[in-house]
Amino acid sequence: LSFPANVYSALSIVHRGALRDPASGQLTTWATFSGAMTRPVRRELVGEPEITTVLFRPGGAARMARVASHELTNAWVDAQHILSPAEHLEISERVAEQPTIARQIMVIEQLLLRRLDRYALSTGTQPLSALLGPVGFGLGRLKVADLARRAGISERQLNRRVMDALGIGPKMLLRLARVQESVRIVRELQTQRGQRSLAQLARDAGFSDVSHMTKELQ
């Protein structure tokens, strides 16, 4: 099982079976938080795992977990080190007791919303997303200077804010955005063959040319 490089963060819960790190041979704990991944991550399936993954906006898992974003970058952190004993019990026991996947998701959602509400009340920090604005799929086409201008701050301030919020710098953020955009476009092209050339695909994803895209995707 391969998890691609991406800017998102996540909470992954393994209800049955397990995931194993092929590099170390260690089993992944039943619930883990992860942040931005600057490289693909592979996990081996043990048994027939049933996994629920909650995806957060970039930096969202760190804000919810109340840890520095860099602590989750390229890492899978045991949820037991982040959740309170009561929250840990709520996920490990209450989720397992639910008769349907929909009910399991509801329990997880309620717990996460409570944590997010407490975070919102305890800090006045403006989310990075509010500074950058709705850049959407066009993020990969921008330069660091463009992001700084959108946010109304200097590039140095932007670097600090992005690093604090996401655990990666703005250059890596744009690089991952281009990679994700190219993957999205390739998937679209699988149902629209011949509509766009490879060179056009590279330009649409924000790369300078095909060789630039090929290098980034390797």
Disulfide bonds with the S-S distance in Angstrom:
none
